[in-house]
Amino acid sequence: MENLFAISLTLSFNNSIIKCTGITEGNFLAGNSGGYNVFFETFPEDLYSASAVTVDQSILGLASVSGTGDLFTITFDPSANGSTAIEFISFSLRDINNQEIPATFESAVINVNPINAAVIKLTPTEQTVNSNGSVSVVVGVDGVTDLFAISVTLSFDNSIIKCTGITEGNFLAGNGGGYGVFFETSPEDLYSTSSVTVDQSILGLATVSGSGNIFTITFEPFAGGTSLIEVTEFSLRDINNQVLPAFAETAEITVNASVVNSKIFLQGPYNTGAGSMLTILNSSALLPLTQPYSGVPWNYLGSESVAAGFFSTHPDIVDWVLVELRTGTSAGTTVARRAALLKSDGSIVDINGLGPVRFFGLAAAGYYIVVKHRNHLAIMSSGSVSISGITPLYNFTDLQTKAYGTNAMMDLGGVYGMYTADTDGSGVVNATDRSNTWNDRNLLGYYGTDVDLSGVVNAGDRSTVWNNRNMQTQVP
């Protein structure tokens, strides 16, 4: 090599067989005649998960090197039995004038032979979720000898599944000394993370051997897609703090769901000055914990509900809504319905209070979106909307033409929302609604006749019913 000033190399390898654990700088460029330091950079940041790494080096001064020397050392951990080539997929060598220096390269091979190693097993290895229920993966160890302590870090796609809890397994608790077990999980906020670490160790001079469960991790399906559950780091140690050899398996969870990502305002609680809806029913603790659409005329038998205290921790929830999907415009083409929650900014979210509304087992396709509320006139999207595991926002509020029909929504001052005052859900504001509101006058609570969602049926509600008289839904 003559007059080398800078070099960039990219290596590839089979990440399922070996894992890159580190790259250290060599001393070749540091031996330049000017005594200059050397710029040294590696990427990606997560070397352990990568199947290709790039190393960039250059002398930080007007100098070069010639001859032979070490550029860097890359270190791997064996991950599974097999053979992998270490190959240069790109390289660039340049002199001080940025001219390319011709070069050839050689490849290498690493063979990982079977060894007496434990296996970190994830069970089951594949799961498909077709409902709103939780799903769990058991993390165990198989064929270990003299295990005293173990640390396991799992990664997953937090946009598809959310970790809701980790429970301790019984393997280390079965130690011969009958000692307790230290058990710790991190981070504290499991729900928001895409990586969790579980540390365990026996609280006494004892070990365990054989096979058993380390812990169980439980997830909530959040959106459609497939998430790999991968052991990104692990450490098994004996009572003398010596590393025990091990390999790790992977698992995957497929969530078979499409999501509705939509936004709408309700006339009743809408505050023009704030540009959002009031949450008085919530702050007054009047919202029911179970969806309110089981009766006539909705007859929806879904079991959607939230836990006690949910609304106090989600103060931006306005009320429950019912979301319906149709393949055509007629009611007979309805293929799915779900109760959901409406936030003060108009976002319709699932019963976790966070993401879009999930429809499990629903094929990705075009659907008409229907939004119903217990005392507002229902609306439907003006056209078929492409629904999938990742659905762009369909915002009813920004254009009148977003809703099916002609002037199907009320102009709330530059934004649009559903007309209120349909106290019985009949689809039309008429004399019955006026009578209902008069009969319920002065009642406090969660009533259809409380058309402004203030928690009380009063003269303001009766006035609104009169002002909206003869309005009717345009949803077929």
C-alpha positions in Angstrom: 0.0 0.0 0.0 1.4 3.4 -1.0 0.4 6.9 0.3 -2.8 5.9 2.1 -4.7 8.8 3.6 -8.3 7.6 4.1 -10.1 4.3 3.9 -13.7 3.1 4.1 -14.6 -0.6 4.3 -18.0 -2.3 4.6 -18.1 -6.0 5.8 -21.0 -8.3 5.6 -21.7 -11.6 7.5 -24.6 -13.8 8.5 -26.0 -12.3 11.7 -28.0 -15.4 12.5 -24.7 -17.3 13.1 -22.4 -14.6 14.5 -23.1 -11.3 16.2 -20.7 -8.3 16.1 -19.8 -7.3 19.6 -17.3 -4.6 18.9 -14.8 -3.0 16.5 -11.4 -1.6 17.7 -9.1 0.7 15.8 -5.8 -0.6 14.4 -2.5 1.3 14.4 -1.6 1.5 10.7 -2.9 5.1 10.0 -1.7 6.2 13.4 1.9 5.6 12.3 1.8 8.5 9.8 4.9 10.6 9.5 3.3 13.7 10.8 2.2 12.1 14.0 -1.4 13.2 13.4 -4.4 11.6 15.1 -6.8 9.4 13.1 -10.5 9.9 12.6 -12.2 6.6 13.3 -16.0 5.8 13.0 -18.1 2.7 12.8 -21.8 2.2 12.0 -24.6 1.3 12.5 -24.8 2.2 16.1 -26.4 -1.2 16.9 -23.6 -3.5 15.8 -25.1 -6.5 17.5 -28.2 -6.6 15.3 -26.4 -5.7 12.1 -25.4 -8.0 9.2 -23.1 -5.4 7.7 -20.8 -2.9 9.3 -18.9 0.1 7.9 -15.6 1.5 9.2 -14.3 4.9 8.1 -10.8 6.1 8.9 -8.7 9.1 7.8 -5.6 10.9 9.0 -6.4 14.3 10.6 -3.5 16.1 8.9 -1.5 16.3 5.6 0.2 13.0 5.9 -0.1 9.4 4.6 1.2 5.9 5.3 2.7 3.2 3.1 3.4 -0.5 3.6 1.4 -3.0 5.6 -0.6 -2.7 8.8 -3.8 -3.3 10.8 -6.8 -1.1 10.1 -9.2 -2.5 12.7 -10.3 -5.7 14.5 -13.9 -6.8 14.5 -15.1 -9.2 17.2 -18.0 -11.6 17.1 -20.0 -13.8 19.4 -21.2 -17.1 18.1 -25.0 -17.2 17.9 -25.8 -20.5 16.2 -24.1 -23.4 14.6 -23.1 -22.9 11.0 -20.7 -21.2 8.6 -20.6 -17.6 7.4 -18.4 -15.7 5.0 -16.9 -12.4 6.1 -16.9 -10.4 2.8 -16.1 -6.9 1.7 -19.2 -5.6 -0.1 -17.7 -2.1 -0.7 -14.3 -0.4 -0.1 -12.6 2.9 -0.9 -8.9 3.7 -0.4 -7.7 7.3 -1.2 -4.5 9.3 -1.1 -4.0 12.8 0.2 -5.3 14.3 -3.1 -8.5 12.2 -2.8 -7.4 10.0 -5.7 -8.6 6.4 -5.6 -5.9 3.8 -4.8 -6.4 0.5 -6.6 -6.8 -2.5 -4.3 -8.2 -6.0 -4.1 -9.7 -7.8 -1.1 -9.9 -11.2 0.4 -12.7 -12.8 2.3 -12.8 -15.0 5.4 -15.0 -17.7 6.8 -16.0 -18.4 10.4 -17.3 -21.8 11.3 -19.3 -22.2 14.5 -19.1 -25.8 15.6 -21.6 -27.4 18.0 -20.6 -26.8 21.6 -22.0 -27.7 24.9 -24.1 -24.5 25.3 -27.4 -23.6 26.8 -30.2 -22.3 24.7 -32.4 -19.4 25.6 -35.7 -20.5 24.2 -38.8 -18.3 23.3 -42.0 -20.2 23.4 -44.1 -20.3 21.2 -41.9 -19.3 18.4 -44.7 -18.1 16.2 -48.1 -16.6 17.2 -50.9 -14.9 15.3 -53.3 -12.6 17.1 -56.8 -12.3 15.8 -58.4 -10.6 18.8 -57.9 -7.8 21.4 -56.7 -10.2 24.0 -53.2 -10.3 25.4 -50.4 -12.6 24.1 -47.5 -14.0 26.0 -44.0 -15.4 25.3 -42.3 -17.6 27.8 -38.5 -17.1 28.0 -36.7 -20.1 29.2 -33.3 -21.8 29.3 -32.6 -25.3 28.1 -29.5 -27.5 28.9 -27.7 -25.1 31.3 -25.3 -26.3 34.0 -24.7 -24.5 37.3 -26.6 -21.3 36.5 -26.4 -18.7 39.3 -27.4 -15.4 37.5 -28.9 -14.5 34.1 -29.6 -11.3 32.3 -31.7 -11.2 29.1 -32.6 -8.2 26.9 -35.5 -8.6 24.4 -36.3 -6.3 21.6 -39.6 -6.0 19.7 -41.6 -3.6 17.5 -43.4 -1.3 19.9 -45.5 0.1 17.0 -47.1 -3.4 16.7 -47.1 -4.8 20.2 -46.9 -3.1 23.6 -45.4 -4.8 26.7 -47.9 -4.8 29.5 -46.1 -6.9 32.0 -43.2 -9.4 32.9 -43.7 -12.1 35.5 -40.9 -14.2 37.1 -40.4 -17.8 36.2 -39.7 -20.6 38.7 -36.4 -22.0 37.4 -33.9 -20.2 39.7 -36.3 -20.5 42.6 -35.8 -24.2 42.4 -32.2 -24.0 43.6 -31.0 -26.6 46.1 -30.5 -24.1 48.9 -34.1 -22.9 48.8 -32.9 -19.3 48.5 -35.0 -16.5 47.2 -34.3 -14.9 43.8 -33.5 -11.3 42.9 -35.7 -10.3 40.0 -35.7 -6.9 38.3 -37.1 -5.5 35.0 -36.2 -2.3 33.2 -37.2 0.2 32.0 -39.9 1.2 34.5 -42.3 2.2 31.6 -42.6 -1.1 29.9 -45.6 0.0 27.7 -43.6 2.7 25.8 -40.4 0.8 25.2 -39.2 -1.4 22.4 -36.6 -3.2 24.5 -36.8 -4.7 28.0 -34.1 -6.2 30.3 -34.7 -8.9 32.9 -32.1 -9.6 35.6 -32.2 -12.5 37.9 -29.8 -14.1 40.4 -30.0 -16.5 43.3 -29.7 -14.8 46.7 -27.4 -17.4 48.2 -24.6 -19.8 47.3 -26.5 -22.2 45.1 -27.1 -22.9 41.4 -29.6 -24.7 39.1 -29.1 -27.0 36.2 -31.3 -28.3 33.4 -34.2 -26.5 31.8 -36.9 -24.2 33.0 -38.7 -20.9 32.7 -36.9 -17.6 33.4 -39.8 -15.2 32.9 -43.0 -14.6 30.9 -43.5 -11.4 28.9 -47.0 -10.3 28.0 -48.0 -8.0 25.2 -51.0 -6.1 24.0 -51.6 -6.1 20.3 -51.5 -2.5 19.1 -51.5 -2.4 15.3 -51.4 -4.8 12.4 -48.0 -6.3 11.4 -45.4 -8.8 12.4 -42.9 -8.1 15.2 -39.8 -10.2 15.7 -39.0 -10.9 19.4 -35.3 -11.0 19.5 -32.7 -11.6 22.3 -30.4 -8.8 21.6 -28.1 -9.3 24.7 -27.7 -12.0 27.3 -25.4 -13.2 30.0 -25.5 -16.4 31.9 -23.0 -16.8 34.8 -22.1 -19.4 37.4 -21.5 -18.9 41.1 -17.9 -17.8 40.3 -19.1 -15.1 37.9 -17.8 -17.1 34.9 -19.7 -16.8 31.7 -21.7 -19.9 30.6 -21.9 -20.5 26.8 -25.3 -20.0 25.3 -27.3 -19.4 22.1 -30.6 -17.6 21.8 -33.6 -18.3 19.7 -36.1 -15.8 18.3 -39.9 -15.7 18.1 -42.4 -13.6 16.2 -45.9 -12.3 16.8 -48.2 -11.4 13.9 -51.1 -9.1 14.7 -53.8 -9.7 12.1 -55.5 -6.3 12.3 -56.4 -3.2 10.3 -56.8 0.2 11.9 -59.1 3.1 11.4 -57.4 6.4 11.9 -60.0 9.1 11.9 -60.9 12.5 13.4 -64.3 14.2 14.0 -65.8 16.9 16.3 -69.2 16.8 18.0 -71.2 19.9 17.9 -72.5 19.5 21.4 -69.3 19.8 23.5 -67.3 21.8 20.8 -65.7 25.0 22.1 -65.1 27.3 19.3 -62.6 29.5 21.2 -60.4 26.6 22.1 -60.9 24.7 18.8 -61.5 21.5 20.8 -64.2 19.7 22.7 -65.1 20.0 26.4 -64.6 17.0 28.6 -67.1 17.7 31.3 -68.6 14.2 31.4 -65.1 12.9 32.0 -64.1 15.4 34.7 -67.5 14.9 36.4 -66.9 11.1 36.5 -70.0 10.4 34.4 -68.6 8.4 31.6 -69.5 4.7 31.8 -66.7 2.1 31.9 -68.5 -0.1 29.4 -69.5 0.9 25.9 -73.0 2.4 25.8 -74.3 1.1 22.5 -75.7 -2.3 23.5 -79.3 -1.0 23.4 -81.7 0.2 20.6 -81.1 1.4 18.0 -77.5 0.4 17.8 -77.8 -3.2 19.2 -74.0 -3.5 19.4 -73.0 -6.4 21.6 -69.2 -5.7 21.8 -67.5 -6.1 25.1 -65.3 -3.0 25.0 -64.7 -1.5 28.4 -62.0 0.2 30.4 -60.8 -0.3 34.0 -61.9 1.8 36.9 -59.8 5.0 37.1 -59.1 4.9 33.4 -60.8 8.2 32.6 -59.0 10.0 35.4 -55.7 9.1 33.8 -57.0 10.0 30.4 -58.7 13.4 31.0 -58.8 14.2 27.3 -61.5 11.6 26.6 -64.9 13.2 25.6 -67.2 10.2 25.2 -67.7 6.8 23.6 -68.4 6.5 19.8 -69.3 3.6 17.6 -67.2 3.0 14.5 -68.5 1.0 11.6 -66.9 -0.3 8.4 -68.9 -1.0 5.2 -67.8 -2.4 1.8 -70.5 -0.2 0.2 -72.8 2.6 1.2 -75.8 0.6 2.4 -76.2 -0.7 6.0 -76.3 -4.2 4.6 -72.6 -4.0 3.6 -71.4 -3.5 7.2 -68.6 -5.9 7.9 -67.3 -4.7 11.3 -68.2 -2.5 14.2 -66.2 -1.4 17.3 -66.8 0.9 20.2 -64.1 3.5 20.6 -63.2 6.7 22.5 -63.3 10.2 21.3 -60.6 12.7 22.4 -61.0 16.4 22.9 -58.9 17.1 19.7 -61.3 15.0 17.7 -59.1 11.9 17.4 -61.0 8.6 17.6 -58.8 6.1 19.6 -59.0 2.5 20.7 -59.9 1.6 24.3 -56.3 1.9 25.3 -56.7 5.6 24.9 -53.8 5.8 22.5 -53.7 4.5 19.0 -56.1 4.1 16.1 -59.1 1.8 16.4 -58.2 -1.8 15.7 -60.3 -4.2 13.7 -58.9 -7.7 14.2 -59.1 -10.3 11.4 -60.2 -7.6 9.0 -58.5 -7.8 5.6 -56.8 -4.7 4.3 -59.1 -3.1 1.7 -61.3 -0.1 0.9 -64.1 0.6 3.4 -66.6 3.3 4.1 -66.1 4.7 7.6 -69.2 5.3 9.6 -69.1 7.2 12.9 -72.0 7.1 15.3 -72.6 8.9 18.6 -75.5 8.3 21.0 -77.0 11.8 20.6 -75.4 13.2 17.4 -76.3 12.4 13.8 -74.2 9.7 12.2 -71.8 10.5 9.4 -70.0 8.3 6.8 -66.9 8.9 4.7 -67.8 10.3 1.3 -65.8 7.5 -0.4 -64.1 4.2 0.2 -61.0 4.6 2.4 -58.0 2.3 2.2 -57.8 0.5 5.6 -54.7 -1.5 6.5 -52.3 -2.1 9.4 -51.1 1.4 8.9 -53.9 3.8 7.8 -53.4 7.5 7.1 -55.6 9.9 9.0 -59.1 10.5 7.5 -60.0 13.9 8.9 -63.7 14.6 8.7 -63.2 18.0 10.3 -61.3 19.8 7.6 -63.8 19.6 4.7 -67.6 19.3 4.4 -67.1 17.0 1.4 -65.3 14.4 3.6 -68.8 13.2 4.8 -71.2 11.3 2.6 -74.2 13.4 1.3 -74.7 17.1 1.1 -73.9 19.3 4.1 -74.0 16.3 6.3 -71.9 18.1 9.0 -72.2 21.3 10.8 -69.8 24.2 10.2 -68.3 24.9 13.6 -66.3 27.9 12.4 -63.9 26.7 9.7 -64.0 23.1 10.9 -66.8 20.5 10.7 -68.6 18.2 13.1 -71.6 16.0 13.7 -74.9 17.6 14.4 -76.2 17.1 17.9 -79.8 16.8 19.4 -80.7 13.2 18.1 -81.5 12.2 21.7 -82.8 8.7 20.8 -80.5 7.8 18.0 -83.3 7.7 15.4 -81.3 9.5 12.8 -83.5 12.6 12.8 -84.0 15.6 15.1 -87.8 15.8 15.6 -90.6 16.4 18.1 -89.7 13.3 20.0 -86.3 14.7 20.8 -87.9 17.9 22.0 -90.3 16.0 24.2 -87.5 13.8 25.5 -85.4 16.8 26.5 -88.3 18.5 28.2 -89.2 15.3 30.1 -85.6 14.9 31.3 -85.2 18.6 32.3 -82.9 19.2 35.3 -81.6 15.7 35.3 -77.9 15.3 36.2 -75.9 12.5 34.7 -75.1 10.6 31.4 -78.2 11.1 29.3 -78.9 11.2 25.6 -81.0 14.3 26.2 -77.9 16.1 27.5 -77.0 17.2 23.9 -74.1 19.5 24.8 -72.5 16.8 27.0 -72.4 19.1 30.0 -73.7 16.6 32.5 -77.1 18.3 33.0 -80.2 18.5 30.9 -81.3 22.1 30.9 -82.7 24.9 28.8 -79.6 25.1 26.7 -80.2 21.5 25.5 -83.8 22.3 24.7 -82.8 25.3 22.7 -80.2 23.3 20.7 -82.8 20.6 19.9 -85.1 23.3 18.6 -82.4 24.9 16.5 -81.4 21.6 14.9 -85.0 20.5 14.3 -85.6 18.5 11.1 -81.9 17.8 10.7 -81.3 14.1 9.8 -78.4 11.8 9.1 -77.4 11.2 5.5 -75.9 7.8 6.2 -78.0 5.2 4.3 
